[in-house]
């Protein structure tokens, strides 16, 4: 197993466009899903997106946690409700993410930002992914 990291920041209301966030059935056209910058509904479906959507492919769970920490710190000054986020805290997020990733479970974080914006960060397990039998986007 290896890992790929993805992120998206944009207008939170855009996430309502589920048609662009769900891949079509196997016989359908992936075009709208692939072209959309929106994050997919299922975390594993990031693997269907073009390879240029991958932010980084860390070599270890520790490196993935470092990437998540950096993404969190970049977004932190813009959190809509910093007091609510502080109740969860980065430490608990990282502990949970680490436990998930070492067992092959994808991780996705999402936080509301000022101005109706939303940030999502995902670390997706690849080859294999426990939720979908997708080929690696970089192979």
Residue pairs with C-beta under 8 A, 6 or more apart in sequence:
1 104
1 125
1 126
1 127
1 128
2 57
2 59
2 125
2 126
2 127
2 136
3 57
3 58
3 61
3 64
3 101
3 123
3 124
3 125
3 126
4 46
4 47
4 54
4 56
4 57
4 123
4 124
4 126
4 137
4 138
5 54
5 55
5 56
5 57
5 58
5 64
5 67
5 68
5 121
5 122
5 123
5 124
6 39
6 46
6 49
6 53
6 54
6 55
6 121
6 122
6 124
7 55
7 71
7 119
7 120
7 121
7 122
8 37
8 38
8 39
8 119
8 120
9 75
9 113
9 117
9 118
9 119
9 120
10 37
10 38
10 117
10 118
11 116
11 117
11 118
12 112
12 116
12 117
12 118
13 116
14 38
15 21
15 38
15 39
15 118
17 36
17 38
18 41
19 32
20 32
20 33
20 36
20 38
21 33
21 36
21 38
21 39
21 40
21 41
22 33
22 40
22 41
22 45
23 30
23 33
23 40
23 45
23 48
24 30
24 32
24 33
30 48
33 40
33 45
33 48
34 48
34 49
34 50
39 46
39 108
39 120
39 122
40 46
40 48
40 49
42 131
42 132
43 106
43 107
43 108
43 122
43 124
43 131
44 106
44 124
44 129
44 131
44 132
44 134
45 132
46 53
46 122
46 124
47 124
47 126
47 129
47 132
47 134
47 136
47 137
48 134
48 137
49 137
50 137
51 137
51 138
54 137
54 138
55 67
56 67
57 138
58 64
58 66
58 67
58 123
61 98
61 101
61 102
64 97
64 101
64 107
64 123
65 94
65 97
65 98
65 101
67 121
67 123
68 93
68 94
68 97
68 107
68 109
68 121
68 123
69 90
69 94
71 109
71 119
71 121
72 90
72 93
72 109
72 121
75 111
75 113
75 119
76 82
76 85
78 113
78 114
78 117
78 119
79 85
79 111
79 112
79 113
79 114
80 111
80 112
80 113
80 114
81 112
85 111
93 109
96 107
97 107
97 109
97 123
100 106
100 107
101 107
101 123
101 125
104 125
104 128
104 129
104 130
105 125
105 130
106 122
106 123
106 124
106 125
106 129
106 130
106 131
107 122
107 123
108 120
108 121
108 122
108 123
109 120
109 121
109 122
110 118
110 119
110 120
110 121
111 118
111 119
112 118
113 119
126 134
126 136
126 137
127 135
127 136
127 139
